[in-house]
């Protein structure tokens, strides 16, 4: 896996953190952590899109973030477990992985396609 995809994955982990932080922050320290996670997640995504197709990178970023958030809510915060929810997450991940597999390297400006 190349460095750009690693940045997308790391950014999506920070996305999970800030999304959960939006719901569960209740003091200055947790709100500060949420804000830092927002900044880091998007900074990593922006850095990754300098080497990757923006649409694919964003789809992977949000798909992994959504999956992580749903799983964390169920595993850590007591959200009810539903098999249909897990099935839909698997479908989402299948689509995200499929996008990554079929997306080639972006062409540079001025190169022949």
Biotite code that builds the C-alpha atoms (Angstrom):
import biotite.structure as struc

atoms = struc.array([
    struc.Atom([0.000, 0.000, 0.000], chain_id="A", res_id=1, res_name="UNK", atom_name="CA", element="C"),
    struc.Atom([1.424, 3.377, -0.906], chain_id="A", res_id=2, res_name="UNK", atom_name="CA", element="C"),
    struc.Atom([1.838, 6.356, 1.390], chain_id="A", res_id=3, res_name="UNK", atom_name="CA", element="C"),
    struc.Atom([-1.155, 8.273, 0.012], chain_id="A", res_id=4, res_name="UNK", atom_name="CA", element="C"),
    struc.Atom([-3.577, 5.444, 0.846], chain_id="A", res_id=5, res_name="UNK", atom_name="CA", element="C"),
    struc.Atom([-2.021, 5.205, 4.309], chain_id="A", res_id=6, res_name="UNK", atom_name="CA", element="C"),
    struc.Atom([-2.840, 8.900, 4.792], chain_id="A", res_id=7, res_name="UNK", atom_name="CA", element="C"),
    struc.Atom([-6.462, 8.271, 3.759], chain_id="A", res_id=8, res_name="UNK", atom_name="CA", element="C"),
    struc.Atom([-6.765, 5.416, 6.264], chain_id="A", res_id=9, res_name="UNK", atom_name="CA", element="C"),
    struc.Atom([-5.148, 7.438, 9.054], chain_id="A", res_id=10, res_name="UNK", atom_name="CA", element="C"),
    struc.Atom([-7.381, 10.403, 8.216], chain_id="A", res_id=11, res_name="UNK", atom_name="CA", element="C"),
    struc.Atom([-10.465, 8.189, 8.418], chain_id="A", res_id=12, res_name="UNK", atom_name="CA", element="C"),
    struc.Atom([-9.405, 7.078, 11.921], chain_id="A", res_id=13, res_name="UNK", atom_name="CA", element="C"),
    struc.Atom([-9.290, 10.715, 12.983], chain_id="A", res_id=14, res_name="UNK", atom_name="CA", element="C"),
    struc.Atom([-12.685, 11.151, 11.322], chain_id="A", res_id=15, res_name="UNK", atom_name="CA", element="C"),
    struc.Atom([-14.111, 8.457, 13.590], chain_id="A", res_id=16, res_name="UNK", atom_name="CA", element="C"),
    struc.Atom([-12.658, 10.345, 16.546], chain_id="A", res_id=17, res_name="UNK", atom_name="CA", element="C"),
    struc.Atom([-14.161, 13.698, 15.665], chain_id="A", res_id=18, res_name="UNK", atom_name="CA", element="C"),
    struc.Atom([-17.569, 12.323, 14.707], chain_id="A", res_id=19, res_name="UNK", atom_name="CA", element="C"),
    struc.Atom([-17.801, 10.556, 18.057], chain_id="A", res_id=20, res_name="UNK", atom_name="CA", element="C"),
    struc.Atom([-16.430, 13.692, 19.703], chain_id="A", res_id=21, res_name="UNK", atom_name="CA", element="C"),
    struc.Atom([-19.267, 15.779, 18.260], chain_id="A", res_id=22, res_name="UNK", atom_name="CA", element="C"),
    struc.Atom([-21.747, 13.572, 20.093], chain_id="A", res_id=23, res_name="UNK", atom_name="CA", element="C"),
    struc.Atom([-19.883, 12.886, 23.330], chain_id="A", res_id=24, res_name="UNK", atom_name="CA", element="C"),
    struc.Atom([-17.740, 15.984, 24.030], chain_id="A", res_id=25, res_name="UNK", atom_name="CA", element="C"),
    struc.Atom([-18.799, 17.814, 27.162], chain_id="A", res_id=26, res_name="UNK", atom_name="CA", element="C"),
    struc.Atom([-15.832, 19.891, 28.334], chain_id="A", res_id=27, res_name="UNK", atom_name="CA", element="C"),
    struc.Atom([-12.985, 22.013, 26.983], chain_id="A", res_id=28, res_name="UNK", atom_name="CA", element="C"),
    struc.Atom([-10.533, 19.112, 26.759], chain_id="A", res_id=29, res_name="UNK", atom_name="CA", element="C"),
    struc.Atom([-12.824, 16.804, 24.779], chain_id="A", res_id=30, res_name="UNK", atom_name="CA", element="C"),
    struc.Atom([-13.942, 19.649, 22.499], chain_id="A", res_id=31, res_name="UNK", atom_name="CA", element="C"),
    struc.Atom([-10.304, 20.566, 21.895], chain_id="A", res_id=32, res_name="UNK", atom_name="CA", element="C"),
    struc.Atom([-9.549, 16.954, 20.979], chain_id="A", res_id=33, res_name="UNK", atom_name="CA", element="C"),
    struc.Atom([-12.533, 16.932, 18.615], chain_id="A", res_id=34, res_name="UNK", atom_name="CA", element="C"),
    struc.Atom([-11.344, 20.102, 16.868], chain_id="A", res_id=35, res_name="UNK", atom_name="CA", element="C"),
    struc.Atom([-7.808, 18.739, 16.547], chain_id="A", res_id=36, res_name="UNK", atom_name="CA", element="C"),
    struc.Atom([-9.179, 15.485, 15.090], chain_id="A", res_id=37, res_name="UNK", atom_name="CA", element="C"),
    struc.Atom([-11.233, 17.472, 12.523], chain_id="A", res_id=38, res_name="UNK", atom_name="CA", element="C"),
    struc.Atom([-8.167, 19.417, 11.432], chain_id="A", res_id=39, res_name="UNK", atom_name="CA", element="C"),
    struc.Atom([-5.943, 16.332, 11.242], chain_id="A", res_id=40, res_name="UNK", atom_name="CA", element="C"),
    struc.Atom([-8.482, 14.205, 9.372], chain_id="A", res_id=41, res_name="UNK", atom_name="CA", element="C"),
    struc.Atom([-8.987, 16.753, 6.626], chain_id="A", res_id=42, res_name="UNK", atom_name="CA", element="C"),
    struc.Atom([-5.298, 17.720, 6.469], chain_id="A", res_id=43, res_name="UNK", atom_name="CA", element="C"),
    struc.Atom([-4.420, 14.062, 5.885], chain_id="A", res_id=44, res_name="UNK", atom_name="CA", element="C"),
    struc.Atom([-7.137, 13.708, 3.242], chain_id="A", res_id=45, res_name="UNK", atom_name="CA", element="C"),
    struc.Atom([-5.972, 16.863, 1.451], chain_id="A", res_id=46, res_name="UNK", atom_name="CA", element="C"),
    struc.Atom([-2.369, 15.630, 1.506], chain_id="A", res_id=47, res_name="UNK", atom_name="CA", element="C"),
    struc.Atom([-3.439, 12.240, 0.118], chain_id="A", res_id=48, res_name="UNK", atom_name="CA", element="C"),
    struc.Atom([-5.437, 13.774, -2.726], chain_id="A", res_id=49, res_name="UNK", atom_name="CA", element="C"),
    struc.Atom([-2.308, 15.372, -4.107], chain_id="A", res_id=50, res_name="UNK", atom_name="CA", element="C"),
    struc.Atom([-1.423, 11.842, -5.289], chain_id="A", res_id=51, res_name="UNK", atom_name="CA", element="C"),
    struc.Atom([-4.855, 10.136, -5.543], chain_id="A", res_id=52, res_name="UNK", atom_name="CA", element="C"),
    struc.Atom([-8.078, 10.746, -7.446], chain_id="A", res_id=53, res_name="UNK", atom_name="CA", element="C"),
    struc.Atom([-10.131, 13.055, -5.235], chain_id="A", res_id=54, res_name="UNK", atom_name="CA", element="C"),
    struc.Atom([-13.459, 11.267, -5.716], chain_id="A", res_id=55, res_name="UNK", atom_name="CA", element="C"),
    struc.Atom([-12.086, 7.846, -4.915], chain_id="A", res_id=56, res_name="UNK", atom_name="CA", element="C"),
    struc.Atom([-10.007, 9.049, -1.968], chain_id="A", res_id=57, res_name="UNK", atom_name="CA", element="C"),
    struc.Atom([-13.005, 10.879, -0.494], chain_id="A", res_id=58, res_name="UNK", atom_name="CA", element="C"),
    struc.Atom([-15.287, 7.861, -0.973], chain_id="A", res_id=59, res_name="UNK", atom_name="CA", element="C"),
    struc.Atom([-12.785, 5.606, 0.800], chain_id="A", res_id=60, res_name="UNK", atom_name="CA", element="C"),
    struc.Atom([-12.263, 8.216, 3.537], chain_id="A", res_id=61, res_name="UNK", atom_name="CA", element="C"),
    struc.Atom([-15.971, 8.617, 4.275], chain_id="A", res_id=62, res_name="UNK", atom_name="CA", element="C"),
    struc.Atom([-16.726, 4.900, 3.878], chain_id="A", res_id=63, res_name="UNK", atom_name="CA", element="C"),
    struc.Atom([-14.053, 3.903, 6.374], chain_id="A", res_id=64, res_name="UNK", atom_name="CA", element="C"),
    struc.Atom([-15.058, 6.741, 8.681], chain_id="A", res_id=65, res_name="UNK", atom_name="CA", element="C"),
    struc.Atom([-18.703, 5.723, 8.585], chain_id="A", res_id=66, res_name="UNK", atom_name="CA", element="C"),
    struc.Atom([-17.840, 2.082, 9.197], chain_id="A", res_id=67, res_name="UNK", atom_name="CA", element="C"),
    struc.Atom([-15.549, 2.917, 12.084], chain_id="A", res_id=68, res_name="UNK", atom_name="CA", element="C"),
    struc.Atom([-18.074, 5.261, 13.659], chain_id="A", res_id=69, res_name="UNK", atom_name="CA", element="C"),
    struc.Atom([-20.915, 2.736, 13.510], chain_id="A", res_id=70, res_name="UNK", atom_name="CA", element="C"),
    struc.Atom([-18.717, -0.049, 14.901], chain_id="A", res_id=71, res_name="UNK", atom_name="CA", element="C"),
    struc.Atom([-17.366, 2.145, 17.718], chain_id="A", res_id=72, res_name="UNK", atom_name="CA", element="C"),
    struc.Atom([-20.871, 3.240, 18.669], chain_id="A", res_id=73, res_name="UNK", atom_name="CA", element="C"),
    struc.Atom([-21.944, -0.408, 18.908], chain_id="A", res_id=74, res_name="UNK", atom_name="CA", element="C"),
    struc.Atom([-18.816, -1.744, 20.624], chain_id="A", res_id=75, res_name="UNK", atom_name="CA", element="C"),
    struc.Atom([-17.985, 1.125, 22.990], chain_id="A", res_id=76, res_name="UNK", atom_name="CA", element="C"),
    struc.Atom([-21.094, 3.238, 23.493], chain_id="A", res_id=77, res_name="UNK", atom_name="CA", element="C"),
    struc.Atom([-23.828, 0.592, 23.665], chain_id="A", res_id=78, res_name="UNK", atom_name="CA", element="C"),
    struc.Atom([-25.620, 1.286, 20.379], chain_id="A", res_id=79, res_name="UNK", atom_name="CA", element="C"),
    struc.Atom([-27.944, -1.680, 19.726], chain_id="A", res_id=80, res_name="UNK", atom_name="CA", element="C"),
    struc.Atom([-26.401, -4.439, 17.593], chain_id="A", res_id=81, res_name="UNK", atom_name="CA", element="C"),
    struc.Atom([-28.373, -5.096, 14.403], chain_id="A", res_id=82, res_name="UNK", atom_name="CA", element="C"),
    struc.Atom([-27.372, -7.689, 11.838], chain_id="A", res_id=83, res_name="UNK", atom_name="CA", element="C"),
    struc.Atom([-28.867, -5.564, 9.041], chain_id="A", res_id=84, res_name="UNK", atom_name="CA", element="C"),
    struc.Atom([-26.598, -2.685, 10.059], chain_id="A", res_id=85, res_name="UNK", atom_name="CA", element="C"),
    struc.Atom([-23.540, -4.950, 9.811], chain_id="A", res_id=86, res_name="UNK", atom_name="CA", element="C"),
    struc.Atom([-24.694, -6.274, 6.442], chain_id="A", res_id=87, res_name="UNK", atom_name="CA", element="C"),
    struc.Atom([-25.037, -2.728, 5.117], chain_id="A", res_id=88, res_name="UNK", atom_name="CA", element="C"),
    struc.Atom([-21.561, -1.870, 6.439], chain_id="A", res_id=89, res_name="UNK", atom_name="CA", element="C"),
    struc.Atom([-20.162, -4.875, 4.565], chain_id="A", res_id=90, res_name="UNK", atom_name="CA", element="C"),
    struc.Atom([-21.883, -3.685, 1.379], chain_id="A", res_id=91, res_name="UNK", atom_name="CA", element="C"),
    struc.Atom([-20.419, -0.200, 1.923], chain_id="A", res_id=92, res_name="UNK", atom_name="CA", element="C"),
    struc.Atom([-16.928, -1.605, 2.473], chain_id="A", res_id=93, res_name="UNK", atom_name="CA", element="C"),
    struc.Atom([-17.254, -3.775, -0.626], chain_id="A", res_id=94, res_name="UNK", atom_name="CA", element="C"),
    struc.Atom([-18.044, -0.683, -2.673], chain_id="A", res_id=95, res_name="UNK", atom_name="CA", element="C"),
    struc.Atom([-15.167, 1.284, -1.142], chain_id="A", res_id=96, res_name="UNK", atom_name="CA", element="C"),
    struc.Atom([-12.686, -1.529, -1.780], chain_id="A", res_id=97, res_name="UNK", atom_name="CA", element="C"),
    struc.Atom([-14.051, -1.907, -5.307], chain_id="A", res_id=98, res_name="UNK", atom_name="CA", element="C"),
    struc.Atom([-13.498, 1.800, -5.988], chain_id="A", res_id=99, res_name="UNK", atom_name="CA", element="C"),
    struc.Atom([-9.926, 1.555, -4.793], chain_id="A", res_id=100, res_name="UNK", atom_name="CA", element="C"),
    struc.Atom([-9.263, -1.496, -6.946], chain_id="A", res_id=101, res_name="UNK", atom_name="CA", element="C"),
    struc.Atom([-10.681, -0.093, -10.185], chain_id="A", res_id=102, res_name="UNK", atom_name="CA", element="C"),
    struc.Atom([-9.231, 3.402, -9.846], chain_id="A", res_id=103, res_name="UNK", atom_name="CA", element="C"),
    struc.Atom([-5.937, 3.754, -11.663], chain_id="A", res_id=104, res_name="UNK", atom_name="CA", element="C"),
    struc.Atom([-3.269, 6.321, -11.090], chain_id="A", res_id=105, res_name="UNK", atom_name="CA", element="C"),
    struc.Atom([-4.423, 9.857, -11.929], chain_id="A", res_id=106, res_name="UNK", atom_name="CA", element="C"),
    struc.Atom([-3.055, 11.238, -15.155], chain_id="A", res_id=107, res_name="UNK", atom_name="CA", element="C"),
    struc.Atom([-0.837, 14.278, -15.016], chain_id="A", res_id=108, res_name="UNK", atom_name="CA", element="C"),
    struc.Atom([-1.950, 17.423, -16.774], chain_id="A", res_id=109, res_name="UNK", atom_name="CA", element="C"),
    struc.Atom([-0.834, 17.559, -20.361], chain_id="A", res_id=110, res_name="UNK", atom_name="CA", element="C"),
    struc.Atom([-0.240, 13.825, -20.687], chain_id="A", res_id=111, res_name="UNK", atom_name="CA", element="C"),
    struc.Atom([-1.982, 11.898, -23.403], chain_id="A", res_id=112, res_name="UNK", atom_name="CA", element="C"),
    struc.Atom([-4.849, 9.670, -22.250], chain_id="A", res_id=113, res_name="UNK", atom_name="CA", element="C"),
])
